[in-house]
């Protein structure tokens, strides 16, 4: 990816289930990694298994008329 360029990314969250009572809220966290659960990514574009240096990733979620964002949550009525 190129610095300062906006990319569309479609994410599929892990399967989970939760019961939300009236008044409950949700929080969405954006992260570049989930190490050690998944293989590390040092953001260099090189081979992650033998890299010694890393590059800090800066994540942004855009929400404007030009760059729209949305979160779809499936709901099941009880």
FENGI-V999759 format. One record per residue. N is the residue number from 1. RES is the residue in three letters. SS is DSSP state (A for helix, B for strand, O for the rest). NEAR is the number of other ideal C-beta (glycine too) atoms within 10 Angstrom. Layout:
N_RES_SS_NEAR + N_RES_SS_NEAR
This chain:
1_UNK_O_10 + 2_UNK_O_6 + 3_UNK_O_5 + 4_UNK_O_6 + 5_UNK_O_6 + 6_UNK_O_11 + 7_UNK_O_8 + 8_UNK_O_8 + 9_UNK_O_9 + 10_UNK_O_4 + 11_UNK_O_6 + 12_UNK_O_5 + 13_UNK_O_9 + 14_UNK_O_6 + 15_UNK_O_5 + 16_UNK_O_5 + 17_UNK_O_6 + 18_UNK_O_7 + 19_UNK_O_7 + 20_UNK_O_10 + 21_UNK_O_5 + 22_UNK_O_4 + 23_UNK_O_5 + 24_UNK_O_8 + 25_UNK_O_5 + 26_UNK_O_8 + 27_UNK_O_4 + 28_UNK_O_8 + 29_UNK_O_4 + 30_UNK_O_8 + 31_UNK_O_8 + 32_UNK_O_13 + 33_UNK_O_13 + 34_UNK_O_11 + 35_UNK_O_10 + 36_UNK_O_7 + 37_UNK_O_7 + 38_UNK_O_8 + 39_UNK_O_10 + 40_UNK_O_14 + 41_UNK_O_16 + 42_UNK_O_18 + 43_UNK_O_16 + 44_UNK_O_12 + 45_UNK_O_10 + 46_UNK_O_12 + 47_UNK_O_8 + 48_UNK_O_13 + 49_UNK_O_8 + 50_UNK_O_6 + 51_UNK_O_15 + 52_UNK_O_7 + 53_UNK_O_7 + 54_UNK_O_12 + 55_UNK_O_12 + 56_UNK_O_7 + 57_UNK_O_12 + 58_UNK_O_9 + 59_UNK_O_8 + 60_UNK_O_8 + 61_UNK_O_10 + 62_UNK_O_11 + 63_UNK_O_9 + 64_UNK_O_7 + 65_UNK_O_5 + 66_UNK_O_6 + 67_UNK_O_12 + 68_UNK_O_9 + 69_UNK_O_10 + 70_UNK_O_5 + 71_UNK_O_9 + 72_UNK_O_6 + 73_UNK_O_9 + 74_UNK_O_5 + 75_UNK_O_6 + 76_UNK_O_6 + 77_UNK_O_3 + 78_UNK_O_3
